[in-house]
Amino acid sequence: MWYPEWKLNQTNKICFVMVDASYTEVAGLGAGFNLFISKDGGPFAPSTGVKAEIGDGWYSYESTAAEADTVGPVAIYVTGLNCIQQNLEYVIQLRVDTAITFTYNVTDSITGLPLDDVEVWNTTDIAGINVIANGFTDVFGNFTSYLDVGTYYFWRSKSGYTFVDPDVEVVV
């Protein structure tokens, strides 16, 4: 499963919708909603960043850098008056200055055309357990990740397609 990334030790802005029990957008909360954050499976704590209403039931939250200081999953839940709880998840992955921007391209094996919206994840092990980056290909079939020099294993998934995984790539 793919989770959007937060940047390590930086502020991160998210946008989300608040809805009532009939799944109708709830406008008018302003910054009067409650947002709680769990870093890497730790206990939930009240947020300390900036909350705002965008409009039409949409809201935003800008985290503090301290809320993004731990590599791993960031679980968030949001509550508000007459709203059902919204559950969100992000991930903070460690980036190092020596990382290389690596673009992995996925094409149709028959037509050779690029495939968009392919879920891609890469691992450091052939068993596919240690996932270090994941996401989806763009309209050009490209998935970009930031890797150190080494050997990586790429895995792909898209409905209607069968891939021979893992695909081994060496980053130099």
Backbone torsions as a table, in degrees:
resi	resn	phi	psi	omega
1	MET	NA	144.6	-177.7
2	TRP	-100.5	135.1	174.6
3	TYR	-124.0	137.2	177.9
4	PRO	-62.3	150.5	-176.6
5	GLU	-94.3	146.7	167.1
6	TRP	-105.8	151.4	177.2
7	LYS	-85.2	136.3	-179.6
8	LEU	-66.9	132.2	175.8
9	ASN	57.9	31.9	177.1
10	GLN	-136.6	162.1	172.8
11	THR	-71.0	148.3	-179.4
12	ASN	-136.7	130.8	-179.5
13	LYS	-104.2	135.3	175.1
14	ILE	-125.2	155.7	175.3
15	CYS	-127.7	146.3	-177.3
16	PHE	-157.6	166.8	-179.9
17	VAL	-110.9	139.6	173.0
18	MET	-105.4	132.2	-178.5
19	VAL	-128.8	159.3	176.1
20	ASP	-93.1	-172.6	-175.9
21	ALA	-63.1	-21.6	177.5
22	SER	-96.0	11.6	179.5
23	TYR	62.6	31.1	173.0
24	THR	-93.4	134.9	-179.6
25	GLU	-59.0	138.9	-179.8
26	VAL	-107.1	111.9	177.2
27	ALA	-98.0	163.6	172.2
28	GLY	93.3	7.8	178.7
29	LEU	-78.0	-20.6	-175.5
30	GLY	60.1	-129.7	174.7
31	ALA	-99.1	15.9	-175.0
32	GLY	-87.4	30.5	173.1
33	PHE	-105.1	162.5	-179.3
34	ASN	-107.3	133.1	-178.8
35	LEU	-130.7	129.9	-178.1
36	PHE	-124.5	142.9	-174.7
37	ILE	-125.2	136.9	172.5
38	SER	-119.1	125.7	179.2
39	LYS	-101.6	123.9	175.8
40	ASP	49.7	43.4	175.9
41	GLY	81.4	6.4	177.9
42	GLY	-76.0	179.0	-179.5
43	PRO	-67.3	151.5	176.4
44	PHE	-70.1	141.0	177.6
45	ALA	-133.0	148.3	177.1
46	PRO	-59.9	144.0	-179.7
47	SER	-71.0	157.8	178.7
48	THR	-126.8	4.9	-179.0
49	GLY	-86.0	-160.6	-174.7
50	VAL	-101.4	121.5	178.2
51	LYS	-103.4	144.1	179.6
52	ALA	-155.4	156.6	173.3
53	GLU	-96.8	132.1	176.9
54	ILE	-89.5	-46.2	179.9
55	GLY	139.6	156.5	177.2
56	ASP	55.0	36.7	179.1
57	GLY	88.3	-2.1	179.0
58	TRP	-93.5	142.1	-179.0
59	TYR	-136.1	163.2	177.0
60	SER	-132.9	158.8	175.5
61	TYR	-143.4	129.6	174.3
62	GLU	-111.8	115.0	-178.1
63	SER	-70.1	165.2	169.5
64	THR	-88.5	162.9	176.5
65	ALA	-63.4	-32.3	179.5
66	ALA	-66.5	-27.0	178.1
67	GLU	-78.5	-6.3	-179.9
68	ALA	-123.1	35.6	-175.3
69	ASP	-101.1	9.1	-176.4
70	THR	-129.3	122.4	178.1
71	VAL	-66.7	135.3	178.9
72	GLY	131.0	-167.9	-177.1
73	PRO	-72.2	147.2	173.8
74	VAL	-120.0	108.5	178.1
75	ALA	-96.3	137.1	-177.8
76	ILE	-132.4	137.2	167.3
77	TYR	-128.8	145.2	-174.8
78	VAL	-126.7	132.4	175.9
79	THR	-127.2	157.4	177.4
80	GLY	-159.8	162.5	-179.3
81	LEU	-57.6	125.5	179.9
82	ASN	63.4	22.6	179.5
83	CYS	-115.3	150.2	170.4
84	ILE	-84.5	151.2	-177.3
85	GLN	-63.4	134.7	175.2
86	GLN	-102.9	130.1	179.4
87	ASN	-112.9	127.8	-177.0
88	LEU	-129.2	151.7	175.3
89	GLU	-140.5	138.4	178.1
90	TYR	-131.7	174.7	177.3
91	VAL	-139.4	140.2	174.3
92	ILE	-107.7	120.7	179.5
93	GLN	-114.4	143.5	-178.0
94	LEU	-70.7	127.8	175.3
95	ARG	-117.4	138.7	179.9
96	VAL	-119.4	156.5	-177.8
97	ASP	-60.9	-25.3	-177.2
98	THR	-85.1	-3.4	-177.4
99	ALA	-62.9	143.5	-179.8
100	ILE	-106.0	135.9	174.0
101	THR	-72.2	116.6	-176.4
102	PHE	-118.8	122.3	179.2
103	THR	-104.1	121.7	179.5
104	TYR	-104.5	130.3	-175.5
105	ASN	-111.4	134.0	178.3
106	VAL	-115.8	126.8	179.0
107	THR	-126.8	159.7	175.4
108	ASP	-69.6	128.6	-175.6
109	SER	-68.4	-18.1	-179.6
110	ILE	-95.2	-50.8	-175.3
111	THR	-89.3	-22.2	-176.6
112	GLY	78.6	1.6	179.9
113	LEU	-79.1	150.3	179.5
114	PRO	-64.3	146.1	177.8
115	LEU	-109.2	122.4	176.6
116	ASP	-94.5	164.2	176.5
117	ASP	59.6	32.5	173.6
118	VAL	-91.2	128.0	175.1
119	GLU	-73.9	128.2	-178.8
120	VAL	-128.3	137.7	171.4
121	TRP	-141.1	146.7	178.3
122	ASN	-122.6	147.8	-175.7
123	THR	-128.6	165.3	175.6
124	THR	-95.8	-2.6	-178.1
125	ASP	-130.5	149.2	-177.4
126	ILE	-68.9	-18.8	178.1
127	ALA	-77.8	-14.2	178.2
128	GLY	78.9	24.0	-175.5
129	ILE	-90.9	-43.9	-175.5
130	ASN	-90.5	82.6	-179.0
131	VAL	-76.1	127.2	-179.3
132	ILE	-113.4	-14.8	176.4
133	ALA	-158.6	147.1	176.1
134	ASN	-154.2	160.6	180.0
135	GLY	166.4	-159.9	-177.2
136	PHE	-126.0	150.7	177.4
137	THR	-72.4	152.1	176.9
138	ASP	-86.9	-172.5	-177.9
139	VAL	-63.8	-16.4	177.7
140	PHE	-96.2	6.8	-179.7
141	GLY	77.8	14.6	-175.7
142	ASN	-98.5	137.9	172.4
143	PHE	-124.3	124.0	-177.6
144	THR	-109.5	133.6	174.2
145	SER	-137.4	169.6	-176.4
146	TYR	-116.3	113.4	-170.0
147	LEU	-128.9	151.4	170.1
148	ASP	-83.9	166.9	176.0
149	VAL	-58.8	134.2	179.3
150	GLY	155.1	-174.4	179.7
151	THR	-101.0	134.1	-178.3
152	TYR	-132.0	156.2	-178.5
153	TYR	-117.1	122.7	-177.2
154	PHE	-105.3	135.5	-178.1
155	TRP	-121.4	143.3	-175.7
156	ARG	-134.4	148.8	178.1
157	SER	-150.7	130.7	173.7
158	LYS	-157.3	133.1	179.5
159	SER	-55.7	132.7	179.2
160	GLY	90.1	-4.2	-179.0
161	TYR	-124.8	147.2	174.3
162	THR	-118.1	127.7	179.8
163	PHE	-114.8	149.3	173.5
164	VAL	-91.8	102.7	-176.8
165	ASP	-112.8	151.9	-1.1
166	PRO	-84.2	157.6	172.1
167	ASP	-96.6	123.4	-176.1
168	VAL	-90.0	129.1	177.8
169	GLU	-128.3	138.9	178.2
170	VAL	-109.7	121.6	179.6
171	VAL	-95.1	124.9	-178.8
172	VAL	-120.2	NA	NA
